[in-house]
Amino acid sequence: MEVLTILLAGSALVAIPGTFAAILRDGHGRTPEVRSDEPWTAGHLPSEPYASANRSFPPTLWFR
């Protein structure tokens, strides 16, 4: 039981400072805003949703 306690305490002494170091290195969870000035594509995927790109059609044609 003492060995288990020592192993748990030892791993906590390594994990807790490592966690704080990773958080500080990462910028406290803040990420910069991604700016996109032109339409993007990912392979054959469009840069806008399919539903908003086809708004010129009547809604009855959407559900055929």
mmCIF file of the N, C-alpha and C atoms, coordinates in Angstrom:
data_MODEL
# 
_entry.id   MODEL 
# 
loop_
_atom_site.group_PDB 
_atom_site.id 
_atom_site.type_symbol 
_atom_site.label_atom_id 
_atom_site.label_alt_id 
_atom_site.label_comp_id 
_atom_site.label_asym_id 
_atom_site.label_entity_id 
_atom_site.label_seq_id 
_atom_site.pdbx_PDB_ins_code 
_atom_site.Cartn_x 
_atom_site.Cartn_y 
_atom_site.Cartn_z 
_atom_site.occupancy 
_atom_site.B_iso_or_equiv 
_atom_site.pdbx_formal_charge 
_atom_site.auth_seq_id 
_atom_site.auth_comp_id 
_atom_site.auth_asym_id 
_atom_site.auth_atom_id 
_atom_site.pdbx_PDB_model_num 
ATOM 1   N N  . MET A 1 1  ? 0.824   -1.192 0.000   1.00 0.00 ? 1  MET A N  1 
ATOM 2   C CA . MET A 1 1  ? 0.000   0.000  0.000   1.00 0.00 ? 1  MET A CA 1 
ATOM 3   C C  . MET A 1 1  ? 0.868   1.257  0.000   1.00 0.00 ? 1  MET A C  1 
ATOM 4   N N  . GLU A 1 2  ? 1.979   1.190  0.726   1.00 0.00 ? 2  GLU A N  1 
ATOM 5   C CA . GLU A 1 2  ? 2.877   2.351  0.769   1.00 0.00 ? 2  GLU A CA 1 
ATOM 6   C C  . GLU A 1 2  ? 3.508   2.597  -0.599  1.00 0.00 ? 2  GLU A C  1 
ATOM 7   N N  . VAL A 1 3  ? 3.807   1.508  -1.306  1.00 0.00 ? 3  VAL A N  1 
ATOM 8   C CA . VAL A 1 3  ? 4.418   1.639  -2.628  1.00 0.00 ? 3  VAL A CA 1 
ATOM 9   C C  . VAL A 1 3  ? 3.433   2.309  -3.591  1.00 0.00 ? 3  VAL A C  1 
ATOM 10  N N  . LEU A 1 4  ? 2.186   1.924  -3.505  1.00 0.00 ? 4  LEU A N  1 
ATOM 11  C CA . LEU A 1 4  ? 1.164   2.525  -4.358  1.00 0.00 ? 4  LEU A CA 1 
ATOM 12  C C  . LEU A 1 4  ? 1.017   4.017  -4.065  1.00 0.00 ? 4  LEU A C  1 
ATOM 13  N N  . THR A 1 5  ? 1.064   4.384  -2.795  1.00 0.00 ? 5  THR A N  1 
ATOM 14  C CA . THR A 1 5  ? 0.969   5.794  -2.407  1.00 0.00 ? 5  THR A CA 1 
ATOM 15  C C  . THR A 1 5  ? 2.162   6.576  -2.933  1.00 0.00 ? 5  THR A C  1 
ATOM 16  N N  . ILE A 1 6  ? 3.348   5.992  -2.844  1.00 0.00 ? 6  ILE A N  1 
ATOM 17  C CA . ILE A 1 6  ? 4.553   6.669  -3.330  1.00 0.00 ? 6  ILE A CA 1 
ATOM 18  C C  . ILE A 1 6  ? 4.492   6.833  -4.850  1.00 0.00 ? 6  ILE A C  1 
ATOM 19  N N  . LEU A 1 7  ? 4.042   5.812  -5.558  1.00 0.00 ? 7  LEU A N  1 
ATOM 20  C CA . LEU A 1 7  ? 3.915   5.910  -7.014  1.00 0.00 ? 7  LEU A CA 1 
ATOM 21  C C  . LEU A 1 7  ? 2.874   6.959  -7.422  1.00 0.00 ? 7  LEU A C  1 
ATOM 22  N N  . LEU A 1 8  ? 1.775   7.005  -6.708  1.00 0.00 ? 8  LEU A N  1 
ATOM 23  C CA . LEU A 1 8  ? 0.734   7.988  -6.998  1.00 0.00 ? 8  LEU A CA 1 
ATOM 24  C C  . LEU A 1 8  ? 1.232   9.406  -6.728  1.00 0.00 ? 8  LEU A C  1 
ATOM 25  N N  . ALA A 1 9  ? 1.914   9.602  -5.615  1.00 0.00 ? 9  ALA A N  1 
ATOM 26  C CA . ALA A 1 9  ? 2.447   10.925 -5.286  1.00 0.00 ? 9  ALA A CA 1 
ATOM 27  C C  . ALA A 1 9  ? 3.523   11.337 -6.288  1.00 0.00 ? 9  ALA A C  1 
ATOM 28  N N  . GLY A 1 10 ? 4.357   10.397 -6.678  1.00 0.00 ? 10 GLY A N  1 
ATOM 29  C CA . GLY A 1 10 ? 5.406   10.697 -7.656  1.00 0.00 ? 10 GLY A CA 1 
ATOM 30  C C  . GLY A 1 10 ? 4.835   11.077 -9.010  1.00 0.00 ? 10 GLY A C  1 
ATOM 31  N N  . SER A 1 11 ? 3.827   10.351 -9.440  1.00 0.00 ? 11 SER A N  1 
ATOM 32  C CA . SER A 1 11 ? 3.224   10.689 -10.729 1.00 0.00 ? 11 SER A CA 1 
ATOM 33  C C  . SER A 1 11 ? 2.479   12.020 -10.655 1.00 0.00 ? 11 SER A C  1 
ATOM 34  N N  . ALA A 1 12 ? 1.900   12.338 -9.509  1.00 0.00 ? 12 ALA A N  1 
ATOM 35  C CA . ALA A 1 12 ? 1.241   13.638 -9.343  1.00 0.00 ? 12 ALA A CA 1 
ATOM 36  C C  . ALA A 1 12 ? 2.268   14.767 -9.368  1.00 0.00 ? 12 ALA A C  1 
ATOM 37  N N  . LEU A 1 13 ? 3.450   14.527 -8.791  1.00 0.00 ? 13 LEU A N  1 
ATOM 38  C CA . LEU A 1 13 ? 4.499   15.548 -8.798  1.00 0.00 ? 13 LEU A CA 1 
ATOM 39  C C  . LEU A 1 13 ? 5.011   15.819 -10.211 1.00 0.00 ? 13 LEU A C  1 
ATOM 40  N N  . VAL A 1 14 ? 4.877   14.863 -11.086 1.00 0.00 ? 14 VAL A N  1 
ATOM 41  C CA . VAL A 1 14 ? 5.290   15.059 -12.473 1.00 0.00 ? 14 VAL A CA 1 
ATOM 42  C C  . VAL A 1 14 ? 4.129   15.619 -13.303 1.00 0.00 ? 14 VAL A C  1 
ATOM 43  N N  . ALA A 1 15 ? 2.929   15.111 -13.091 1.00 0.00 ? 15 ALA A N  1 
ATOM 44  C CA . ALA A 1 15 ? 1.790   15.472 -13.935 1.00 0.00 ? 15 ALA A CA 1 
ATOM 45  C C  . ALA A 1 15 ? 1.279   16.884 -13.675 1.00 0.00 ? 15 ALA A C  1 
ATOM 46  N N  . ILE A 1 16 ? 1.205   17.293 -12.433 1.00 0.00 ? 16 ILE A N  1 
ATOM 47  C CA . ILE A 1 16 ? 0.634   18.610 -12.115 1.00 0.00 ? 16 ILE A CA 1 
ATOM 48  C C  . ILE A 1 16 ? 1.491   19.750 -12.676 1.00 0.00 ? 16 ILE A C  1 
ATOM 49  N N  . PRO A 1 17 ? 2.807   19.782 -12.423 1.00 0.00 ? 17 PRO A N  1 
ATOM 50  C CA . PRO A 1 17 ? 3.602   20.856 -13.047 1.00 0.00 ? 17 PRO A CA 1 
ATOM 51  C C  . PRO A 1 17 ? 3.622   20.770 -14.574 1.00 0.00 ? 17 PRO A C  1 
ATOM 52  N N  . GLY A 1 18 ? 3.596   19.560 -15.109 1.00 0.00 ? 18 GLY A N  1 
ATOM 53  C CA . GLY A 1 18 ? 3.554   19.412 -16.564 1.00 0.00 ? 18 GLY A CA 1 
ATOM 54  C C  . GLY A 1 18 ? 2.284   19.983 -17.153 1.00 0.00 ? 18 GLY A C  1 
ATOM 55  N N  . THR A 1 19 ? 1.183   19.808 -16.451 1.00 0.00 ? 19 THR A N  1 
ATOM 56  C CA . THR A 1 19 ? -0.089  20.363 -16.910 1.00 0.00 ? 19 THR A CA 1 
ATOM 57  C C  . THR A 1 19 ? -0.051  21.885 -16.905 1.00 0.00 ? 19 THR A C  1 
ATOM 58  N N  . PHE A 1 20 ? 0.455   22.476 -15.833 1.00 0.00 ? 20 PHE A N  1 
ATOM 59  C CA . PHE A 1 20 ? 0.550   23.934 -15.764 1.00 0.00 ? 20 PHE A CA 1 
ATOM 60  C C  . PHE A 1 20 ? 1.502   24.475 -16.821 1.00 0.00 ? 20 PHE A C  1 
ATOM 61  N N  . ALA A 1 21 ? 2.611   23.794 -17.058 1.00 0.00 ? 21 ALA A N  1 
ATOM 62  C CA . ALA A 1 21 ? 3.553   24.243 -18.087 1.00 0.00 ? 21 ALA A CA 1 
ATOM 63  C C  . ALA A 1 21 ? 2.911   24.195 -19.468 1.00 0.00 ? 21 ALA A C  1 
ATOM 64  N N  . ALA A 1 22 ? 2.140   23.156 -19.739 1.00 0.00 ? 22 ALA A N  1 
ATOM 65  C CA . ALA A 1 22 ? 1.473   23.048 -21.037 1.00 0.00 ? 22 ALA A CA 1 
ATOM 66  C C  . ALA A 1 22 ? 0.426   24.145 -21.209 1.00 0.00 ? 22 ALA A C  1 
ATOM 67  N N  . ILE A 1 23 ? -0.294  24.471 -20.146 1.00 0.00 ? 23 ILE A N  1 
ATOM 68  C CA . ILE A 1 23 ? -1.308  25.533 -20.220 1.00 0.00 ? 23 ILE A CA 1 
ATOM 69  C C  . ILE A 1 23 ? -0.647  26.882 -20.460 1.00 0.00 ? 23 ILE A C  1 
ATOM 70  N N  . LEU A 1 24 ? 0.445   27.160 -19.757 1.00 0.00 ? 24 LEU A N  1 
ATOM 71  C CA . LEU A 1 24 ? 1.128   28.435 -19.933 1.00 0.00 ? 24 LEU A CA 1 
ATOM 72  C C  . LEU A 1 24 ? 1.760   28.542 -21.319 1.00 0.00 ? 24 LEU A C  1 
ATOM 73  N N  . ARG A 1 25 ? 2.287   27.450 -21.830 1.00 0.00 ? 25 ARG A N  1 
ATOM 74  C CA . ARG A 1 25 ? 2.902   27.444 -23.151 1.00 0.00 ? 25 ARG A CA 1 
ATOM 75  C C  . ARG A 1 25 ? 1.849   27.624 -24.245 1.00 0.00 ? 25 ARG A C  1 
ATOM 76  N N  . ASP A 1 26 ? 0.648   27.140 -23.997 1.00 0.00 ? 26 ASP A N  1 
ATOM 77  C CA . ASP A 1 26 ? -0.418  27.183 -24.992 1.00 0.00 ? 26 ASP A CA 1 
ATOM 78  C C  . ASP A 1 26 ? -1.093  28.551 -25.056 1.00 0.00 ? 26 ASP A C  1 
ATOM 79  N N  . GLY A 1 27 ? -0.847  29.417 -24.134 1.00 0.00 ? 27 GLY A N  1 
ATOM 80  C CA . GLY A 1 27 ? -1.463  30.737 -24.158 1.00 0.00 ? 27 GLY A CA 1 
ATOM 81  C C  . GLY A 1 27 ? -2.752  30.802 -23.375 1.00 0.00 ? 27 GLY A C  1 
ATOM 82  N N  . HIS A 1 28 ? -2.871  30.031 -22.315 1.00 0.00 ? 28 HIS A N  1 
ATOM 83  C CA . HIS A 1 28 ? -4.028  30.047 -21.417 1.00 0.00 ? 28 HIS A CA 1 
ATOM 84  C C  . HIS A 1 28 ? -5.327  29.718 -22.140 1.00 0.00 ? 28 HIS A C  1 
ATOM 85  N N  . GLY A 1 29 ? -5.255  28.926 -23.192 1.00 0.00 ? 29 GLY A N  1 
ATOM 86  C CA . GLY A 1 29 ? -6.455  28.509 -23.889 1.00 0.00 ? 29 GLY A CA 1 
ATOM 87  C C  . GLY A 1 29 ? -6.976  29.506 -24.897 1.00 0.00 ? 29 GLY A C  1 
ATOM 88  N N  . ARG A 1 30 ? -6.306  30.639 -25.063 1.00 0.00 ? 30 ARG A N  1 
ATOM 89  C CA . ARG A 1 30 ? -6.755  31.631 -26.033 1.00 0.00 ? 30 ARG A CA 1 
ATOM 90  C C  . ARG A 1 30 ? -6.177  31.293 -27.401 1.00 0.00 ? 30 ARG A C  1 
ATOM 91  N N  . THR A 1 31 ? -6.991  31.367 -28.412 1.00 0.00 ? 31 THR A N  1 
ATOM 92  C CA . THR A 1 31 ? -6.524  31.140 -29.774 1.00 0.00 ? 31 THR A CA 1 
ATOM 93  C C  . THR A 1 31 ? -6.802  32.384 -30.598 1.00 0.00 ? 31 THR A C  1 
ATOM 94  N N  . PRO A 1 32 ? -5.922  32.716 -31.519 1.00 0.00 ? 32 PRO A N  1 
ATOM 95  C CA . PRO A 1 32 ? -6.151  33.908 -32.333 1.00 0.00 ? 32 PRO A CA 1 
ATOM 96  C C  . PRO A 1 32 ? -7.329  33.709 -33.276 1.00 0.00 ? 32 PRO A C  1 
ATOM 97  N N  . GLU A 1 33 ? -7.957  34.805 -33.621 1.00 0.00 ? 33 GLU A N  1 
ATOM 98  C CA . GLU A 1 33 ? -9.103  34.755 -34.527 1.00 0.00 ? 33 GLU A CA 1 
ATOM 99  C C  . GLU A 1 33 ? -8.614  34.412 -35.932 1.00 0.00 ? 33 GLU A C  1 
ATOM 100 N N  . VAL A 1 34 ? -9.285  33.485 -36.566 1.00 0.00 ? 34 VAL A N  1 
ATOM 101 C CA . VAL A 1 34 ? -8.927  33.100 -37.929 1.00 0.00 ? 34 VAL A CA 1 
ATOM 102 C C  . VAL A 1 34 ? -9.663  34.024 -38.881 1.00 0.00 ? 34 VAL A C  1 
ATOM 103 N N  . ARG A 1 35 ? -8.909  34.693 -39.722 1.00 0.00 ? 35 ARG A N  1 
ATOM 104 C CA . ARG A 1 35 ? -9.510  35.627 -40.666 1.00 0.00 ? 35 ARG A CA 1 
ATOM 105 C C  . ARG A 1 35 ? -9.489  35.001 -42.047 1.00 0.00 ? 35 ARG A C  1 
ATOM 106 N N  . SER A 1 36 ? -10.604 35.072 -42.716 1.00 0.00 ? 36 SER A N  1 
ATOM 107 C CA . SER A 1 36 ? -10.722 34.538 -44.064 1.00 0.00 ? 36 SER A CA 1 
ATOM 108 C C  . SER A 1 36 ? -11.301 35.623 -44.960 1.00 0.00 ? 36 SER A C  1 
ATOM 109 N N  . ASP A 1 37 ? -10.515 36.064 -45.927 1.00 0.00 ? 37 ASP A N  1 
ATOM 110 C CA . ASP A 1 37 ? -10.959 37.141 -46.806 1.00 0.00 ? 37 ASP A CA 1 
ATOM 111 C C  . ASP A 1 37 ? -11.573 36.637 -48.103 1.00 0.00 ? 37 ASP A C  1 
ATOM 112 N N  . GLU A 1 38 ? -11.217 35.434 -48.501 1.00 0.00 ? 38 GLU A N  1 
ATOM 113 C CA . GLU A 1 38 ? -11.771 34.902 -49.741 1.00 0.00 ? 38 GLU A CA 1 
ATOM 114 C C  . GLU A 1 38 ? -12.406 33.546 -49.484 1.00 0.00 ? 38 GLU A C  1 
ATOM 115 N N  . PRO A 1 39 ? -13.301 33.104 -50.349 1.00 0.00 ? 39 PRO A N  1 
ATOM 116 C CA . PRO A 1 39 ? -13.961 31.812 -50.136 1.00 0.00 ? 39 PRO A CA 1 
ATOM 117 C C  . PRO A 1 39 ? -12.944 30.678 -50.075 1.00 0.00 ? 39 PRO A C  1 
ATOM 118 N N  . TRP A 1 40 ? -13.235 29.712 -49.237 1.00 0.00 ? 40 TRP A N  1 
ATOM 119 C CA . TRP A 1 40 ? -12.335 28.568 -49.081 1.00 0.00 ? 40 TRP A CA 1 
ATOM 120 C C  . TRP A 1 40 ? -12.965 27.338 -49.693 1.00 0.00 ? 40 TRP A C  1 
ATOM 121 N N  . THR A 1 41 ? -12.143 26.383 -50.019 1.00 0.00 ? 41 THR A N  1 
ATOM 122 C CA . THR A 1 41 ? -12.623 25.084 -50.468 1.00 0.00 ? 41 THR A CA 1 
ATOM 123 C C  . THR A 1 41 ? -11.776 24.015 -49.804 1.00 0.00 ? 41 THR A C  1 
ATOM 124 N N  . ALA A 1 42 ? -12.377 22.898 -49.571 1.00 0.00 ? 42 ALA A N  1 
ATOM 125 C CA . ALA A 1 42 ? -11.678 21.736 -49.030 1.00 0.00 ? 42 ALA A CA 1 
ATOM 126 C C  . ALA A 1 42 ? -11.992 20.578 -49.961 1.00 0.00 ? 42 ALA A C  1 
ATOM 127 N N  . GLY A 1 43 ? -11.146 20.399 -50.946 1.00 0.00 ? 43 GLY A N  1 
ATOM 128 C CA . GLY A 1 43 ? -11.446 19.390 -51.949 1.00 0.00 ? 43 GLY A CA 1 
ATOM 129 C C  . GLY A 1 43 ? -12.585 19.883 -52.827 1.00 0.00 ? 43 GLY A C  1 
ATOM 130 N N  . HIS A 1 44 ? -13.674 19.147 -52.856 1.00 0.00 ? 44 HIS A N  1 
ATOM 131 C CA . HIS A 1 44 ? -14.829 19.528 -53.662 1.00 0.00 ? 44 HIS A CA 1 
ATOM 132 C C  . HIS A 1 44 ? -15.935 20.151 -52.814 1.00 0.00 ? 44 HIS A C  1 
ATOM 133 N N  . LEU A 1 45 ? -15.647 20.484 -51.563 1.00 0.00 ? 45 LEU A N  1 
ATOM 134 C CA . LEU A 1 45 ? -16.659 21.069 -50.693 1.00 0.00 ? 45 LEU A CA 1 
ATOM 135 C C  . LEU A 1 45 ? -16.765 22.567 -50.947 1.00 0.00 ? 45 LEU A C  1 
ATOM 136 N N  . PRO A 1 46 ? -17.967 23.125 -50.994 1.00 0.00 ? 46 PRO A N  1 
ATOM 137 C CA . PRO A 1 46 ? -18.121 24.562 -51.221 1.00 0.00 ? 46 PRO A CA 1 
ATOM 138 C C  . PRO A 1 46 ? -17.851 25.351 -49.941 1.00 0.00 ? 46 PRO A C  1 
ATOM 139 N N  . SER A 1 47 ? -17.697 26.666 -50.104 1.00 0.00 ? 47 SER A N  1 
ATOM 140 C CA . SER A 1 47 ? -17.417 27.516 -48.958 1.00 0.00 ? 47 SER A CA 1 
ATOM 141 C C  . SER A 1 47 ? -18.678 27.996 -48.259 1.00 0.00 ? 47 SER A C  1 
ATOM 142 N N  . GLU A 1 48 ? -19.849 27.653 -48.778 1.00 0.00 ? 48 GLU A N  1 
ATOM 143 C CA . GLU A 1 48 ? -21.101 28.017 -48.112 1.00 0.00 ? 48 GLU A CA 1 
ATOM 144 C C  . GLU A 1 48 ? -22.014 26.799 -48.073 1.00 0.00 ? 48 GLU A C  1 
ATOM 145 N N  . PRO A 1 49 ? -22.946 26.751 -47.132 1.00 0.00 ? 49 PRO A N  1 
ATOM 146 C CA . PRO A 1 49 ? -23.824 25.593 -47.009 1.00 0.00 ? 49 PRO A CA 1 
ATOM 147 C C  . PRO A 1 49 ? -24.665 25.374 -48.265 1.00 0.00 ? 49 PRO A C  1 
ATOM 148 N N  . TYR A 1 50 ? -24.958 24.131 -48.528 1.00 0.00 ? 50 TYR A N  1 
ATOM 149 C CA . TYR A 1 50 ? -25.741 23.770 -49.710 1.00 0.00 ? 50 TYR A CA 1 
ATOM 150 C C  . TYR A 1 50 ? -27.114 24.431 -49.692 1.00 0.00 ? 50 TYR A C  1 
ATOM 151 N N  . ALA A 1 51 ? -27.744 24.487 -48.527 1.00 0.00 ? 51 ALA A N  1 
ATOM 152 C CA . ALA A 1 51 ? -29.093 25.053 -48.433 1.00 0.00 ? 51 ALA A CA 1 
ATOM 153 C C  . ALA A 1 51 ? -29.092 26.539 -48.776 1.00 0.00 ? 51 ALA A C  1 
ATOM 154 N N  . SER A 1 52 ? -28.080 27.284 -48.347 1.00 0.00 ? 52 SER A N  1 
ATOM 155 C CA . SER A 1 52 ? -28.078 28.715 -48.636 1.00 0.00 ? 52 SER A CA 1 
ATOM 156 C C  . SER A 1 52 ? -27.635 28.992 -50.070 1.00 0.00 ? 52 SER A C  1 
ATOM 157 N N  . ALA A 1 53 ? -26.922 28.077 -50.697 1.00 0.00 ? 53 ALA A N  1 
ATOM 158 C CA . ALA A 1 53 ? -26.497 28.272 -52.084 1.00 0.00 ? 53 ALA A CA 1 
ATOM 159 C C  . ALA A 1 53 ? -27.640 28.030 -53.052 1.00 0.00 ? 53 ALA A C  1 
ATOM 160 N N  . ASN A 1 54 ? -28.658 27.284 -52.653 1.00 0.00 ? 54 ASN A N  1 
ATOM 161 C CA . ASN A 1 54 ? -29.765 26.936 -53.540 1.00 0.00 ? 54 ASN A CA 1 
ATOM 162 C C  . ASN A 1 54 ? -31.071 27.594 -53.113 1.00 0.00 ? 54 ASN A C  1 
ATOM 163 N N  . ARG A 1 55 ? -31.032 28.787 -52.625 1.00 0.00 ? 55 ARG A N  1 
ATOM 164 C CA . ARG A 1 55 ? -32.251 29.443 -52.149 1.00 0.00 ? 55 ARG A CA 1 
ATOM 165 C C  . ARG A 1 55 ? -33.130 29.940 -53.293 1.00 0.00 ? 55 ARG A C  1 
ATOM 166 N N  . SER A 1 56 ? -32.633 29.940 -54.514 1.00 0.00 ? 56 SER A N  1 
ATOM 167 C CA . SER A 1 56 ? -33.450 30.436 -55.616 1.00 0.00 ? 56 SER A CA 1 
ATOM 168 C C  . SER A 1 56 ? -34.535 29.443 -56.013 1.00 0.00 ? 56 SER A C  1 
ATOM 169 N N  . PHE A 1 57 ? -34.398 28.180 -55.614 1.00 0.00 ? 57 PHE A N  1 
ATOM 170 C CA . PHE A 1 57 ? -35.405 27.176 -55.935 1.00 0.00 ? 57 PHE A CA 1 
ATOM 171 C C  . PHE A 1 57 ? -36.527 27.213 -54.902 1.00 0.00 ? 57 PHE A C  1 
ATOM 172 N N  . PRO A 1 58 ? -37.753 26.881 -55.305 1.00 0.00 ? 58 PRO A N  1 
ATOM 173 C CA . PRO A 1 58 ? -38.852 26.818 -54.328 1.00 0.00 ? 58 PRO A CA 1 
ATOM 174 C C  . PRO A 1 58 ? -38.613 25.697 -53.310 1.00 0.00 ? 58 PRO A C  1 
ATOM 175 N N  . PRO A 1 59 ? -39.059 25.868 -52.083 1.00 0.00 ? 59 PRO A N  1 
ATOM 176 C CA . PRO A 1 59 ? -38.836 24.855 -51.046 1.00 0.00 ? 59 PRO A CA 1 
ATOM 177 C C  . PRO A 1 59 ? -39.412 23.488 -51.386 1.00 0.00 ? 59 PRO A C  1 
ATOM 178 N N  . THR A 1 60 ? -40.443 23.434 -52.237 1.00 0.00 ? 60 THR A N  1 
ATOM 179 C CA . THR A 1 60 ? -41.023 22.126 -52.561 1.00 0.00 ? 60 THR A CA 1 
ATOM 180 C C  . THR A 1 60 ? -40.054 21.265 -53.355 1.00 0.00 ? 60 THR A C  1 
ATOM 181 N N  . LEU A 1 61 ? -39.145 21.874 -54.079 1.00 0.00 ? 61 LEU A N  1 
ATOM 182 C CA . LEU A 1 61 ? -38.173 21.096 -54.846 1.00 0.00 ? 61 LEU A CA 1 
ATOM 183 C C  . LEU A 1 61 ? -37.064 20.529 -53.964 1.00 0.00 ? 61 LEU A C  1 
ATOM 184 N N  . TRP A 1 62 ? -36.880 21.078 -52.775 1.00 0.00 ? 62 TRP A N  1 
ATOM 185 C CA . TRP A 1 62 ? -35.806 20.617 -51.889 1.00 0.00 ? 62 TRP A CA 1 
ATOM 186 C C  . TRP A 1 62 ? -36.086 19.234 -51.337 1.00 0.00 ? 62 TRP A C  1 
ATOM 187 N N  . PHE A 1 63 ? -37.360 18.858 -51.220 1.00 0.00 ? 63 PHE A N  1 
ATOM 188 C CA . PHE A 1 63 ? -37.715 17.623 -50.524 1.00 0.00 ? 63 PHE A CA 1 
ATOM 189 C C  . PHE A 1 63 ? -38.143 16.509 -51.475 1.00 0.00 ? 63 PHE A C  1 
ATOM 190 N N  . ARG A 1 64 ? -37.717 16.524 -52.692 1.00 0.00 ? 64 ARG A N  1 
ATOM 191 C CA . ARG A 1 64 ? -38.082 15.464 -53.637 1.00 0.00 ? 64 ARG A CA 1 
ATOM 192 C C  . ARG A 1 64 ? -37.223 14.260 -53.442 1.00 0.00 ? 64 ARG A C  1 
# 
